[in-house]
Amino acid sequence: MDNNRNLFIYKIWSPIYDWFFNSGAFLTARRSLFKDIPFKEGDSVLFVGIGTGADLEQIAYNKLPSRQSTTRKLC
């Protein structure tokens, strides 16, 4: 597999992909899905997925715990 070719294809395709899948019906569906999730203060979210990360913009971060309160020492 030629990495330079893949980088070229990604550079050309990614803006089109982002525009198409982050607008119109796709954006409407994404917003609809996340608005109905009853996030409560103190909830934690583990989001497992692949893609552009556009779904992350729909999570109500203001209701989730701060980063400091969820950090745990690994020892």
C-alpha positions in Angstrom: 0.0 0.0 0.0 1.3 3.4 -1.0 1.1 5.8 2.0 1.7 8.9 -0.2 -1.3 7.9 -2.4 -3.4 7.4 0.8 -2.4 10.8 2.1 -3.3 12.4 -1.2 -6.7 10.7 -1.3 -7.4 11.7 2.3 -6.5 15.3 1.6 -8.9 15.4 -1.3 -11.7 13.3 0.2 -11.8 14.4 3.9 -13.3 17.9 3.3 -16.1 16.4 1.1 -16.7 13.7 3.7 -16.9 16.2 6.5 -19.2 18.5 4.6 -21.6 15.7 3.5 -21.8 13.8 6.8 -21.9 16.8 9.0 -24.8 18.7 7.3 -28.3 18.2 6.2 -30.1 15.0 7.2 -27.0 13.5 8.9 -26.6 16.5 11.2 -30.4 16.6 11.9 -30.3 12.9 12.9 -27.2 13.4 15.1 -28.8 16.3 16.9 -32.0 14.5 17.4 -30.3 11.4 18.8 -28.3 13.3 21.3 -30.9 15.7 22.5 -33.0 12.9 23.8 -30.3 11.4 26.0 -31.0 12.5 29.6 -27.5 13.5 30.6 -27.4 14.5 34.3 -24.9 16.3 36.3 -22.2 13.9 37.4 -22.7 11.4 34.5 -19.7 10.0 32.7 -19.6 9.2 29.0 -17.5 6.6 27.2 -17.9 7.3 23.5 -16.6 4.5 21.4 -16.6 5.1 17.7 -14.6 5.9 14.6 -14.9 8.9 12.2 -14.6 12.6 12.5 -15.7 13.0 16.1 -18.7 15.1 15.0 -20.9 13.3 17.5 -18.8 14.6 20.4 -20.1 18.2 19.6 -23.6 17.1 20.5 -22.8 15.9 24.1 -23.9 18.4 26.8 -20.5 18.8 28.4 -21.8 21.4 30.9 -23.8 18.6 32.7 -20.8 16.2 32.9 -18.2 16.2 35.7 -15.1 18.4 35.2 -12.0 16.7 33.9 -10.3 17.2 37.2 -13.0 15.2 39.1 -12.7 12.2 36.8 -8.9 12.0 36.7 -7.6 8.9 38.6 -4.0 8.1 39.5 -2.8 4.9 37.9 -0.5 3.2 40.5 
